Amino acid sequence: MMLYPPVADLVGKVGSRYQLVNLVARRARAISAESEEKAMPLERKPVSSAIDEVYTGKLSIR
């Protein structure tokens, strides 16, 4: 089973696996909370959306 995007690419963008997990978890919780506030169903899982944001460069560590 091949994961996309590769974890090594994601870690390279963030710095470490620990930072990657924290960043994705924090953003996934925010995405979930936003959808609940607006009462809008999500098309994708929040974690998948957060991972895509990291991979595309929309989300990074300051």
VEXFIKE-652697 format. One record per residue: x, y, z of N, C-alpha, C in turn; residue in one letter. Coordinates in steps of 0.02 Angstrom, whole numbers, padded with zeros to 5 digits, always signed. Layout:
REM residues N
XYZXYZXYZa/...
***
This chain:
REM residues 62
+00042-00059+00000+00000+00000+00000+00044+00062+00000m/+00036+00104-00049+00075+00165-00055+00035+00224-00029m/+00065+00262+00015+00032+00322+00041+00049+00382-00002l/-00001+00424-00012+00011+00485-00049-00016+00543-00009y/+00020+00594+00002+00090+00604-00016+00136+00565+00032p/+00196+00549+00009+00242+00511+00051+00259+00548+00115p/+00262+00511+00169+00277+00541+00234+00344+00577+00233v/+00392+00550+00198+00458+00581+00195+00454+00651+00165a/+00411+00660+00115+00403+00727+00085+00371+00775+00135d/+00322+00751+00172+00289+00793+00221+00336+00813+00277l/+00376+00766+00301+00424+00780+00354+00476+00830+00329v/+00495+00824+00266+00543+00872+00238+00516+00942+00237g/+00452+00951+00229+00422+01018+00228+00415+01047+00298k/+00408+01004+00349+00395+01027+00417+00457+01025+00461v/+00496+00973+00456+00557+00969+00497+00564+00904+00535g/+00510+00881+00565+00513+00817+00602+00443+00785+00603s/+00442+00721+00618+00378+00686+00621+00335+00714+00678r/+00367+00730+00733+00330+00757+00791+00295+00821+00771y/+00330+00867+00739+00300+00930+00718+00246+00918+00666q/+00256+00871+00621+00206+00855+00571+00141+00832+00603l/+00146+00785+00650+00087+00759+00684+00050+00814+00721v/+00087+00856+00757+00055+00910+00794+00021+00960+00747n/+00054+00978+00694+00027+01027+00646-00036+01000+00612l/-00034+00938+00589-00092+00909+00556-00150+00900+00604v/-00136+00877+00665-00189+00867+00714-00223+00933+00732a/-00183+00985+00742-00210+01051+00760-00254+01078+00704r/-00230+01072+00642-00269+01097+00585-00332+01055+00574r/-00327+00990+00583-00386+00947+00574-00440+00964+00624a/-00421+00978+00686-00470+00998+00737-00502+01064+00717r/-00463+01111+00690-00490+01175+00669-00539+01167+00611a/-00522+01125+00563-00566+01112+00506-00632+01082+00531i/-00627+01035+00577-00687+01003+00604-00730+01053+00641s/-00699+01095+00681-00737+01145+00719-00771+01196+00672a/-00736+01216+00620-00765+01263+00572-00826+01234+00538e/-00822+01170+00520-00879+01139+00486-00939+01131+00533s/-00925+01119+00597-00979+01114+00646-01013+01181+00657e/-00972+01234+00661-01000+01301+00671-01045+01322+00614e/-01025+01306+00554-01063+01325+00494-01116+01273+00476k/-01118+01218+00513-01165+01163+00501-01160+01138+00430a/-01098+01132+00406-01086+01107+00338-01052+01039+00341m/-01077+00991+00304-01044+00925+00303-00978+00929+00265p/-00931+00889+00287-00865+00887+00255-00866+00836+00199l/-00835+00854+00143-00829+00807+00087-00773+00756+00100e/-00721+00779+00135-00663+00736+00150-00652+00737+00225r/-00612+00691+00248-00595+00689+00319-00549+00748+00335k/-00556+00777+00394-00514+00835+00412-00439+00821+00409p/-00418+00761+00428-00347+00745+00427-00321+00745+00355v/-00360+00719+00309-00339+00718+00239-00332+00789+00212s/-00378+00832+00230-00375+00901+00208-00313+00936+00237s/-00299+00924+00301-00241+00954+00333-00176+00930+00302a/-00172+00866+00286-00111+00839+00254-00101+00871+00186i/-00155+00879+00148-00150+00911+00083-00126+00983+00089d/-00148+01018+00141-00127+01087+00152-00052+01090+00167e/-00027+01042+00205+00046+01040+00219+00084+01026+00154v/+00060+00977+00116+00095+00957+00055+00097+01012+00003y/+00043+01051-00003+00040+01104-00053+00073+01168-00029t/+00091+01171+00034+00125+01230+00061+00079+01283+00090g/+00014+01269+00093-00034+01316+00123-00027+01319+00198k/-00001+01265+00228+00005+01260+00300+00078+01244+00317l/+00106+01283+00362+00175+01271+00383+00184+01295+00454s/+00240+01279+00483+00257+01300+00551+00291+01367+00548i/+00270+01411+00591+00301+01478+00593+00364+01477+00633r/
***
